[in-house]
Amino acid sequence: MKNIIERVEEKFIKFSLLFATIISILITFGILFSILFEAIRFFELRPLSYFFTGVEWSPGIENSKFGALPLFLGTFLITIIAMIVAIPIGLGSAIYMSEYASFKTRTKLKPLQEMLASIPTVVYGFFALLVVAPFIVKVSNFFGFEASFNSSLASGIVMGIMIIPLISSLSDDAINAVPTSQRRASLALGMTKSETITNIVLPSAMPGIISAILLAFSKALGETMIVVMAAGARPNLTMNPFDDMMSVTVSIVNTLVSDHSFSSAESLSAFALGLVLFFATLIINIISVIMIRKFKKKYKVNTL
């Protein structure tokens, strides 16, 4: 009787977990199709080729143009700046916390660092607008450069600060998951602490670190509030980080809060932009899986 009850419980747990998995997959497909059908309606009204290659984005005016290249460039530039700021600081702090800091130091510093993750993005936006942007303007003027108070540089720097806890926390967990025996074996063979971290710990933790970085990249890609407050809302095809720019998410917000009819090309363009973000995130996840598998395979070969 007891064995029968245990088997029933085991099957119930198995099917409950399977049901939860199916629900999450169905929700993903539901989100995709809800965006896809509206995006198809937009591409029936406006050419697909100009959407991806056009250099002028001017919805809501006479002879509206939907060239999204300035939006894609703005999103890409701001995200890259954010990652340049976040990866060295986040990964460096994770290495220090897991490998160098004492238990007492770690228990004091880690909660303070993770407080960054609890700050609302609108507060980050105010910080970018009132502190970082004026500082960039002063520094650029000092060196003879011209900078706008709304710039992709200010937005990228603050966005990078925002995602530091994400990279640091997940990388810290990945580094701590490396067995202590590997560290001791490396030290016993004569490697220094830094050599052990570089050659043993980081390669072992690399799958988790890659996941943390790409998750942070996806978060930066979809950020809106910091960008609209610090980078501006002007579609600007430029690679100058001191100029104002518009990202894809800011354009989606501006479009959906306007008073255009839902069936107009202006409103439907938001779904086309959302579809691009969806597939961009999907591609990032695919790259993440491929890279993680390669590192796992390489690490397995090196440990034989």
TORNUMI-327642 format. One record per residue (C-alpha): y, z, x; residue number from 0; residue in three letters. Coordinates in nm, 4 decimals. Example, Ala and Ser with C-alpha at 12.3 -4.5 7.8 and 13.67 -1.06 7.14 Angstrom:
2
north=-0.4500; up=0.7800; east=1.2300; n=0; res=Ala;
north=-0.1060; up=0.7140; east=1.3670; n=1; res=Ser;
END
This chain:
304
north=0.0000; up=0.0000; east=0.0000; n=0; res=Met;
north=0.2381; up=0.0907; east=0.2810; n=1; res=Lys;
north=0.1715; up=-0.2408; east=0.4578; n=2; res=Asn;
north=0.2438; up=-0.4340; east=0.1387; n=3; res=Ile;
north=0.5767; up=-0.2541; east=0.0929; n=4; res=Ile;
north=0.6706; up=-0.3238; east=0.4563; n=5; res=Glu;
north=0.5873; up=-0.6935; east=0.4159; n=6; res=Arg;
north=0.7957; up=-0.7136; east=0.0980; n=7; res=Val;
north=1.0878; up=-0.5426; east=0.2713; n=8; res=Glu;
north=1.0548; up=-0.7775; east=0.5690; n=9; res=Glu;
north=1.0555; up=-1.0864; east=0.3458; n=10; res=Lys;
north=1.3500; up=-0.9521; east=0.1460; n=11; res=Phe;
north=1.5546; up=-0.8992; east=0.4632; n=12; res=Ile;
north=1.4548; up=-1.2430; east=0.5940; n=13; res=Lys;
north=1.5565; up=-1.4232; east=0.2735; n=14; res=Phe;
north=1.8785; up=-1.2181; east=0.2471; n=15; res=Ser;
north=1.9812; up=-1.3255; east=0.5963; n=16; res=Leu;
north=1.8807; up=-1.6849; east=0.5219; n=17; res=Leu;
north=2.0906; up=-1.6751; east=0.2027; n=18; res=Phe;
north=2.3921; up=-1.5449; east=0.3970; n=19; res=Ala;
north=2.3487; up=-1.8251; east=0.6521; n=20; res=Thr;
north=2.3277; up=-2.0920; east=0.3813; n=21; res=Ile;
north=2.6375; up=-1.9519; east=0.2062; n=22; res=Ile;
north=2.8416; up=-1.9667; east=0.5291; n=23; res=Ser;
north=2.7308; up=-2.3272; east=0.5915; n=24; res=Ile;
north=2.8120; up=-2.4285; east=0.2328; n=25; res=Leu;
north=3.1588; up=-2.2716; east=0.2628; n=26; res=Ile;
north=3.2200; up=-2.4749; east=0.5790; n=27; res=Thr;
north=3.1196; up=-2.7977; east=0.4054; n=28; res=Phe;
north=3.3281; up=-2.6993; east=0.1012; n=29; res=Gly;
north=3.6357; up=-2.6591; east=0.3199; n=30; res=Ile;
north=3.5655; up=-2.9913; east=0.4908; n=31; res=Leu;
north=3.5210; up=-3.1894; east=0.1690; n=32; res=Phe;
north=3.8245; up=-3.0311; east=0.0018; n=33; res=Ser;
north=4.0369; up=-3.1584; east=0.2903; n=34; res=Ile;
north=3.8519; up=-3.4863; east=0.3403; n=35; res=Leu;
north=3.8955; up=-3.6289; east=-0.0094; n=36; res=Phe;
north=4.2710; up=-3.5630; east=-0.0136; n=37; res=Glu;
north=4.3067; up=-3.7062; east=0.3381; n=38; res=Ala;
north=4.1284; up=-4.0238; east=0.2254; n=39; res=Ile;
north=4.3818; up=-4.0548; east=-0.0580; n=40; res=Arg;
north=4.6608; up=-4.0329; east=0.2001; n=41; res=Phe;
north=4.5080; up=-4.3048; east=0.4186; n=42; res=Phe;
north=4.4863; up=-4.5266; east=0.1118; n=43; res=Glu;
north=4.8660; up=-4.4996; east=0.0882; n=44; res=Leu;
north=4.9539; up=-4.5124; east=0.4581; n=45; res=Arg;
north=4.7843; up=-4.6944; east=0.7475; n=46; res=Pro;
north=4.5464; up=-4.4927; east=0.9626; n=47; res=Leu;
north=4.6502; up=-4.6694; east=1.2829; n=48; res=Ser;
north=5.0179; up=-4.5749; east=1.2526; n=49; res=Tyr;
north=4.9271; up=-4.2159; east=1.1675; n=50; res=Phe;
north=4.7603; up=-4.1714; east=1.5067; n=51; res=Phe;
north=4.9855; up=-4.3959; east=1.7164; n=52; res=Thr;
north=5.3240; up=-4.3857; east=1.5410; n=53; res=Gly;
north=5.6076; up=-4.2050; east=1.7177; n=54; res=Val;
north=5.8260; up=-4.1189; east=1.4171; n=55; res=Glu;
north=5.7459; up=-3.8450; east=1.1653; n=56; res=Trp;
north=5.9987; up=-3.8425; east=0.8814; n=57; res=Ser;
north=5.8427; up=-3.7513; east=0.5433; n=58; res=Pro;
north=6.0582; up=-3.6853; east=0.2421; n=59; res=Gly;
north=6.3321; up=-3.9381; east=0.3160; n=60; res=Ile;
north=6.3843; up=-4.3011; east=0.2292; n=61; res=Glu;
north=6.1282; up=-4.5239; east=0.4030; n=62; res=Asn;
north=5.9198; up=-4.2251; east=0.5065; n=63; res=Ser;
north=5.7261; up=-4.2685; east=0.8279; n=64; res=Lys;
north=5.4076; up=-4.0806; east=0.9148; n=65; res=Phe;
north=5.3570; up=-4.1310; east=1.2862; n=66; res=Gly;
north=5.1925; up=-3.8019; east=1.3861; n=67; res=Ala;
north=5.1885; up=-3.8555; east=1.7630; n=68; res=Leu;
north=5.4906; up=-3.6228; east=1.8213; n=69; res=Pro;
north=5.3114; up=-3.3494; east=1.6232; n=70; res=Leu;
north=4.9884; up=-3.3899; east=1.8200; n=71; res=Phe;
north=5.1793; up=-3.3857; east=2.1488; n=72; res=Leu;
north=5.3773; up=-3.0767; east=2.0494; n=73; res=Gly;
north=5.0626; up=-2.8909; east=1.9450; n=74; res=Thr;
north=4.8819; up=-2.9902; east=2.2642; n=75; res=Phe;
north=5.1706; up=-2.8955; east=2.4944; n=76; res=Leu;
north=5.2301; up=-2.5544; east=2.3351; n=77; res=Ile;
north=4.8575; up=-2.4747; east=2.3389; n=78; res=Thr;
north=4.8190; up=-2.5742; east=2.7046; n=79; res=Ile;
north=5.1133; up=-2.3519; east=2.8034; n=80; res=Ile;
north=4.9571; up=-2.0651; east=2.6086; n=81; res=Ala;
north=4.6228; up=-2.1089; east=2.7873; n=82; res=Met;
north=4.7932; up=-2.1259; east=3.1290; n=83; res=Ile;
north=4.9476; up=-1.7863; east=3.0510; n=84; res=Val;
north=4.6476; up=-1.6252; east=2.8816; n=85; res=Ala;
north=4.3481; up=-1.7275; east=3.0939; n=86; res=Ile;
north=4.4520; up=-1.5804; east=3.4333; n=87; res=Pro;
north=4.5885; up=-1.2591; east=3.2818; n=88; res=Ile;
north=4.3079; up=-1.2128; east=3.0284; n=89; res=Gly;
north=4.0243; up=-1.2908; east=3.2682; n=90; res=Leu;
north=4.1860; up=-1.0944; east=3.5506; n=91; res=Gly;
north=4.2267; up=-0.7868; east=3.3330; n=92; res=Ser;
north=3.8651; up=-0.8198; east=3.2129; n=93; res=Ala;
north=3.7395; up=-0.8293; east=3.5730; n=94; res=Ile;
north=3.9500; up=-0.5278; east=3.6663; n=95; res=Tyr;
north=3.8418; up=-0.3270; east=3.3623; n=96; res=Met;
north=3.4716; up=-0.3960; east=3.4101; n=97; res=Ser;
north=3.4409; up=-0.3993; east=3.7905; n=98; res=Glu;
north=3.7209; up=-0.1937; east=3.9467; n=99; res=Tyr;
north=3.8660; up=0.0514; east=3.6950; n=100; res=Ala;
north=3.7215; up=0.4006; east=3.6704; n=101; res=Ser;
north=3.5880; up=0.5204; east=3.3379; n=102; res=Phe;
north=3.8964; up=0.7379; east=3.2856; n=103; res=Lys;
north=4.1349; up=0.4523; east=3.3638; n=104; res=Thr;
north=3.9399; up=0.2134; east=3.1425; n=105; res=Arg;
north=3.9471; up=0.4464; east=2.8417; n=106; res=Thr;
north=4.3261; up=0.4734; east=2.8739; n=107; res=Lys;
north=4.4196; up=0.1132; east=2.9471; n=108; res=Leu;
north=4.1816; up=-0.0821; east=2.7239; n=109; res=Lys;
north=4.3116; up=0.0575; east=2.3888; n=110; res=Pro;
north=4.6693; up=-0.0065; east=2.5023; n=111; res=Leu;
north=4.5833; up=-0.3639; east=2.5935; n=112; res=Gln;
north=4.4023; up=-0.4289; east=2.2667; n=113; res=Glu;
north=4.7083; up=-0.3081; east=2.0736; n=114; res=Met;
north=4.8470; up=-0.6579; east=2.1405; n=115; res=Leu;
north=4.5861; up=-0.7951; east=1.9009; n=116; res=Ala;
north=4.7121; up=-0.5774; east=1.6139; n=117; res=Ser;
north=5.0748; up=-0.6926; east=1.6349; n=118; res=Ile;
north=5.1652; up=-0.9337; east=1.3494; n=119; res=Pro;
north=5.2427; up=-1.2874; east=1.4603; n=120; res=Thr;
north=5.5861; up=-1.2714; east=1.2968; n=121; res=Val;
north=5.6743; up=-0.9895; east=1.5383; n=122; res=Val;
north=5.5659; up=-1.2116; east=1.8260; n=123; res=Tyr;
north=5.7914; up=-1.4766; east=1.6766; n=124; res=Gly;
north=6.0907; up=-1.2406; east=1.6823; n=125; res=Phe;
north=6.0062; up=-1.1478; east=2.0418; n=126; res=Phe;
north=5.9996; up=-1.5148; east=2.1382; n=127; res=Ala;
north=6.3218; up=-1.5890; east=1.9523; n=128; res=Leu;
north=6.5270; up=-1.2896; east=2.0662; n=129; res=Leu;
north=6.3902; up=-1.2141; east=2.4143; n=130; res=Val;
north=6.1845; up=-1.4911; east=2.5726; n=131; res=Val;
north=6.3875; up=-1.7951; east=2.4609; n=132; res=Ala;
north=6.7285; up=-1.6546; east=2.5747; n=133; res=Pro;
north=6.5711; up=-1.5490; east=2.9053; n=134; res=Phe;
north=6.4358; up=-1.9017; east=2.9620; n=135; res=Ile;
north=6.7784; up=-2.0492; east=2.8825; n=136; res=Val;
north=6.9497; up=-1.8149; east=3.1309; n=137; res=Lys;
north=6.6979; up=-1.8845; east=3.4069; n=138; res=Val;
north=6.7084; up=-2.2608; east=3.3510; n=139; res=Ser;
north=7.0903; up=-2.2604; east=3.3517; n=140; res=Asn;
north=7.0858; up=-2.0601; east=3.6754; n=141; res=Phe;
north=6.8749; up=-2.3298; east=3.8421; n=142; res=Phe;
north=7.0765; up=-2.6128; east=3.6898; n=143; res=Gly;
north=6.8354; up=-2.7149; east=3.4132; n=144; res=Phe;
north=6.9204; up=-2.7571; east=3.0481; n=145; res=Glu;
north=6.6984; up=-2.5723; east=2.8016; n=146; res=Ala;
north=6.7064; up=-2.5327; east=2.4263; n=147; res=Ser;
north=6.6835; up=-2.1949; east=2.2546; n=148; res=Phe;
north=6.3958; up=-2.3483; east=2.0592; n=149; res=Asn;
north=6.1453; up=-2.4699; east=2.3164; n=150; res=Ser;
north=5.7734; up=-2.5256; east=2.3518; n=151; res=Ser;
north=5.7825; up=-2.3148; east=2.6701; n=152; res=Leu;
north=5.9013; up=-2.0015; east=2.4879; n=153; res=Ala;
north=5.6513; up=-2.0578; east=2.2094; n=154; res=Ser;
north=5.3649; up=-2.1201; east=2.4537; n=155; res=Gly;
north=5.4404; up=-1.8136; east=2.6651; n=156; res=Ile;
north=5.4467; up=-1.5770; east=2.3673; n=157; res=Val;
north=5.1409; up=-1.7398; east=2.2122; n=158; res=Met;
north=4.9631; up=-1.6876; east=2.5446; n=159; res=Gly;
north=5.0579; up=-1.3194; east=2.5356; n=160; res=Ile;
north=4.9175; up=-1.2987; east=2.1828; n=161; res=Met;
north=4.5730; up=-1.4316; east=2.2795; n=162; res=Ile;
north=4.5359; up=-1.2272; east=2.6006; n=163; res=Ile;
north=4.3415; up=-0.9474; east=2.4211; n=164; res=Pro;
north=4.0994; up=-1.2017; east=2.2740; n=165; res=Leu;
north=4.0091; up=-1.3488; east=2.6127; n=166; res=Ile;
north=4.0126; up=-1.0095; east=2.7853; n=167; res=Ser;
north=3.7958; up=-0.8260; east=2.5317; n=168; res=Ser;
north=3.5291; up=-1.0961; east=2.4939; n=169; res=Leu;
north=3.5186; up=-1.1657; east=2.8689; n=170; res=Ser;
north=3.4903; up=-0.7926; east=2.9361; n=171; res=Asp;
north=3.1885; up=-0.7722; east=2.7053; n=172; res=Asp;
north=3.0285; up=-1.0736; east=2.8776; n=173; res=Ala;
north=3.0843; up=-0.9275; east=3.2253; n=174; res=Ile;
north=2.9495; up=-0.5870; east=3.1239; n=175; res=Asn;
north=2.6364; up=-0.7562; east=2.9882; n=176; res=Ala;
north=2.5405; up=-0.8695; east=3.3406; n=177; res=Val;
north=2.2619; up=-0.6360; east=3.4623; n=178; res=Pro;
north=2.3704; up=-0.3733; east=3.7160; n=179; res=Thr;
north=2.0591; up=-0.4518; east=3.9188; n=180; res=Ser;
north=2.2057; up=-0.7923; east=4.0091; n=181; res=Gln;
north=2.5197; up=-0.6300; east=4.1451; n=182; res=Arg;
north=2.3193; up=-0.3778; east=4.3478; n=183; res=Arg;
north=2.0926; up=-0.6493; east=4.4883; n=184; res=Ala;
north=2.3941; up=-0.8532; east=4.5945; n=185; res=Ser;
north=2.5603; up=-0.5549; east=4.7629; n=186; res=Leu;
north=2.2325; up=-0.4640; east=4.9311; n=187; res=Ala;
north=2.2181; up=-0.8131; east=5.0834; n=188; res=Leu;
north=2.5567; up=-0.7563; east=5.2471; n=189; res=Gly;
north=2.7966; up=-0.9210; east=5.0026; n=190; res=Met;
north=3.1337; up=-0.7602; east=4.9462; n=191; res=Thr;
north=3.2548; up=-0.6510; east=4.6038; n=192; res=Lys;
north=3.4689; up=-0.9623; east=4.5592; n=193; res=Ser;
north=3.1861; up=-1.1918; east=4.6750; n=194; res=Glu;
north=2.9489; up=-1.0284; east=4.4291; n=195; res=Thr;
north=3.1948; up=-1.0842; east=4.1449; n=196; res=Ile;
north=3.2592; up=-1.4458; east=4.2450; n=197; res=Thr;
north=2.9007; up=-1.5517; east=4.3179; n=198; res=Asn;
north=2.6895; up=-1.3300; east=4.0931; n=199; res=Ile;
north=2.8810; up=-1.1647; east=3.8088; n=200; res=Val;
north=3.1101; up=-1.4460; east=3.6941; n=201; res=Leu;
north=2.8421; up=-1.7216; east=3.6949; n=202; res=Pro;
north=2.6155; up=-1.4921; east=3.4924; n=203; res=Ser;
north=2.8922; up=-1.4107; east=3.2451; n=204; res=Ala;
north=3.0310; up=-1.7647; east=3.2337; n=205; res=Met;
north=2.8786; up=-1.8608; east=2.8932; n=206; res=Pro;
north=3.0544; up=-1.5661; east=2.7296; n=207; res=Gly;
north=3.3772; up=-1.6337; east=2.9188; n=208; res=Ile;
north=3.3763; up=-1.9987; east=2.8117; n=209; res=Ile;
north=3.3233; up=-1.8932; east=2.4502; n=210; res=Ser;
north=3.6163; up=-1.6507; east=2.4761; n=211; res=Ala;
north=3.8476; up=-1.9151; east=2.6243; n=212; res=Ile;
north=3.7595; up=-2.1825; east=2.3683; n=213; res=Leu;
north=3.7891; up=-1.9337; east=2.0813; n=214; res=Leu;
north=4.1358; up=-1.8422; east=2.2084; n=215; res=Ala;
north=4.2172; up=-2.2140; east=2.2390; n=216; res=Phe;
north=4.1224; up=-2.2669; east=1.8739; n=217; res=Ser;
north=4.3362; up=-1.9692; east=1.7701; n=218; res=Lys;
north=4.6356; up=-2.1047; east=1.9610; n=219; res=Ala;
north=4.5788; up=-2.4487; east=1.8124; n=220; res=Leu;
north=4.6178; up=-2.3158; east=1.4585; n=221; res=Gly;
north=4.9053; up=-2.0725; east=1.5143; n=222; res=Glu;
north=5.2099; up=-2.1322; east=1.2951; n=223; res=Thr;
north=5.4577; up=-1.8445; east=1.2813; n=224; res=Met;
north=5.5362; up=-1.8222; east=1.6528; n=225; res=Ile;
north=5.5777; up=-2.1982; east=1.6767; n=226; res=Val;
north=5.8116; up=-2.2338; east=1.3809; n=227; res=Val;
north=6.0304; up=-1.9462; east=1.5036; n=228; res=Met;
north=6.0368; up=-2.0316; east=1.8737; n=229; res=Ala;
north=5.9637; up=-2.4045; east=1.9126; n=230; res=Ala;
north=6.1670; up=-2.5371; east=1.6229; n=231; res=Gly;
north=6.0801; up=-2.7868; east=1.3509; n=232; res=Ala;
north=6.1901; up=-3.1212; east=1.4935; n=233; res=Arg;
north=5.9250; up=-3.3870; east=1.5629; n=234; res=Pro;
north=6.0069; up=-3.4717; east=1.9215; n=235; res=Asn;
north=5.7992; up=-3.7031; east=2.1398; n=236; res=Leu;
north=5.8552; up=-3.5447; east=2.4799; n=237; res=Thr;
north=5.6651; up=-3.3704; east=2.7578; n=238; res=Met;
north=5.9657; up=-3.1572; east=2.8504; n=239; res=Asn;
north=5.8690; up=-2.7933; east=2.7797; n=240; res=Pro;
north=6.2381; up=-2.6968; east=2.7583; n=241; res=Phe;
north=6.2936; up=-2.9107; east=2.4468; n=242; res=Asp;
north=6.2276; up=-2.8144; east=2.0866; n=243; res=Asp;
north=5.9139; up=-2.9545; east=1.9251; n=244; res=Met;
north=5.7085; up=-2.9411; east=1.6069; n=245; res=Met;
north=5.3374; up=-2.8664; east=1.5855; n=246; res=Ser;
north=5.0816; up=-2.9867; east=1.3334; n=247; res=Val;
north=5.0608; up=-2.6502; east=1.1569; n=248; res=Thr;
north=5.4383; up=-2.6232; east=1.1174; n=249; res=Val;
north=5.4475; up=-2.9696; east=0.9620; n=250; res=Ser;
north=5.1702; up=-2.8713; east=0.7181; n=251; res=Ile;
north=5.3674; up=-2.5658; east=0.6065; n=252; res=Val;
north=5.6913; up=-2.7614; east=0.5679; n=253; res=Asn;
north=5.5141; up=-3.0279; east=0.3658; n=254; res=Thr;
north=5.3297; up=-2.7976; east=0.1276; n=255; res=Leu;
north=5.6352; up=-2.5818; east=0.0485; n=256; res=Val;
north=5.8479; up=-2.8866; east=-0.0352; n=257; res=Ser;
north=5.9042; up=-3.0048; east=-0.3916; n=258; res=Asp;
north=5.7156; up=-3.3344; east=-0.3611; n=259; res=His;
north=5.4491; up=-3.4159; east=-0.6186; n=260; res=Ser;
north=5.0957; up=-3.3333; east=-0.5115; n=261; res=Phe;
north=4.9861; up=-3.6970; east=-0.5310; n=262; res=Ser;
north=5.2689; up=-3.8243; east=-0.3099; n=263; res=Ser;
north=5.2082; up=-3.9408; east=0.0453; n=264; res=Ala;
north=5.4318; up=-3.6585; east=0.1698; n=265; res=Glu;
north=5.2076; up=-3.3878; east=0.0220; n=266; res=Ser;
north=4.8816; up=-3.5649; east=0.1049; n=267; res=Leu;
north=4.9879; up=-3.5986; east=0.4686; n=268; res=Ser;
north=4.9296; up=-3.2243; east=0.5076; n=269; res=Ala;
north=4.5603; up=-3.2762; east=0.4308; n=270; res=Phe;
north=4.5397; up=-3.5577; east=0.6857; n=271; res=Ala;
north=4.6878; up=-3.3271; east=0.9488; n=272; res=Leu;
north=4.4528; up=-3.0487; east=0.8420; n=273; res=Gly;
north=4.1559; up=-3.2840; east=0.8804; n=274; res=Leu;
north=4.2639; up=-3.3632; east=1.2360; n=275; res=Val;
north=4.2811; up=-2.9914; east=1.3170; n=276; res=Leu;
north=3.9375; up=-2.9391; east=1.1620; n=277; res=Phe;
north=3.7770; up=-3.2076; east=1.3765; n=278; res=Phe;
north=3.9676; up=-3.0928; east=1.6854; n=279; res=Ala;
north=3.8206; up=-2.7459; east=1.6396; n=280; res=Thr;
north=3.4764; up=-2.8977; east=1.5789; n=281; res=Leu;
north=3.4979; up=-3.0963; east=1.9028; n=282; res=Ile;
north=3.6030; up=-2.7813; east=2.0910; n=283; res=Ile;
north=3.2998; up=-2.5962; east=1.9536; n=284; res=Asn;
north=3.0669; up=-2.8819; east=2.0528; n=285; res=Ile;
north=3.2109; up=-2.8835; east=2.4052; n=286; res=Ile;
north=3.1671; up=-2.5069; east=2.4155; n=287; res=Ser;
north=2.7972; up=-2.5324; east=2.3255; n=288; res=Val;
north=2.7368; up=-2.8055; east=2.5847; n=289; res=Ile;
north=2.9131; up=-2.6126; east=2.8619; n=290; res=Met;
north=2.7358; up=-2.2884; east=2.7771; n=291; res=Ile;
north=2.3970; up=-2.4596; east=2.7876; n=292; res=Arg;
north=2.4773; up=-2.6158; east=3.1247; n=293; res=Lys;
north=2.5797; up=-2.2812; east=3.2739; n=294; res=Phe;
north=2.2722; up=-2.1089; east=3.1322; n=295; res=Lys;
north=2.0482; up=-2.3798; east=3.2760; n=296; res=Lys;
north=2.2211; up=-2.3664; east=3.6140; n=297; res=Lys;
north=2.2042; up=-1.9891; east=3.6280; n=298; res=Tyr;
north=1.8363; up=-1.9904; east=3.5343; n=299; res=Lys;
north=1.7623; up=-2.2377; east=3.8134; n=300; res=Val;
north=1.9580; up=-2.0330; east=4.0680; n=301; res=Asn;
north=1.7698; up=-1.7149; east=3.9846; n=302; res=Thr;
north=1.4210; up=-1.8611; east=4.0317; n=303; res=Leu;
END
